[in-house]
Amino acid sequence: MFLVLAASMLWGTTGTTQALAPDGATSLGVGSIRVVLGGVALVAIARARGLFRGGRRWAPLPTAVMALSVASSQLAFFASVQKTGVAIGTIVTIGSSPVAAGLFAFLFGGERPSRAWLVATALAVAGCSLLITSGGDVAVDPLGIVLALVAGAGYAAYTVASKRLLAEHRSGAVIAVAFGLAAIPLAIVLPTQDLGWVAEPLGFLAVLHLGFVTVALAYTLFAKGLSSVPSATAVTLTLAEPLTAATLGMLVLHERLTSTSLGGSVLMLIGLMILTLGSRRSKRELAATLEA
């Protein structure tokens, strides 16, 4: 549980790290560097651990969808944080992701939405509506909200696509392939960006933290933790990501949420909790049915 919690808290530092980067750091540059460095490190770790042994075939379509989802969600997330703040951008991204995942599972997998998903979706829509109309000290940019929703949809697409691959490949290998392939198009984009800020001490530290700590280390810890923690528990523990991001946004970046924007954020977090509890209940009911 500690490993999953630690990984989630590390993910929650990404937005603040971008905000503290030197002037000239664009969302495209930051997102690309994070995926490229993290992807290279994850592939190296997977190879060192022998996770690619076995020579099993990687299904082309889910593998491509997974890699493209990682690349697009990263760029959309950092652009969202740049426009609408760390706290709001992270909460909307994480809060909308399970909603999008349920929708994708229904459209492409034929999975019927649960009542918990419907309630969580209603709360997410209500929460986003409050955020867009909140105003106050933190300018909740409508475009930033849209970008956060795009990032959430990207995370959801990654989850749905990787689910098919996890049946035949180890989790560490799947994560490494996702980031490794996503790094290819972003490595092509990098030369078009002004990366002079990376040469500054703060910029260099930001790059190291984003690539090696929030990707390579965090995903390694998360995969290790999942080996002994139930999925439903892991989902609850990952709530530490938006909570960490919101706390850092307020304490470090001095972002101040109005009562309306705070209410919208709380609604989205409640939706996540309902989804988690609904998942646990469904698993208990399935187990009881199998025993009967």
MOKA-V999826 format. One record per run of one state. SS is the DSSP state (helix for helix, strand for strand, loop for the rest). FROM is the first residue (numbers start at 1). TO is the last residue. If there is no record, write none. Layout:
BEGIN
<<SS FROM TO> <SS FROM TO>>
END
This chain:
BEGIN
<<loop 1 1> <helix 2 11> <loop 12 13> <helix 14 20> <loop 21 26> <helix 27 48> <loop 49 59> <helix 60 84> <loop 85 85> <helix 86 109> <loop 110 114> <helix 115 132> <loop 133 141> <helix 142 165> <loop 166 170> <helix 171 190> <loop 191 195> <helix 196 199> <loop 200 200> <helix 201 226> <loop 227 230> <helix 231 237> <loop 238 238> <helix 239 251> <loop 252 258> <helix 259 291> <loop 292 292>>
END
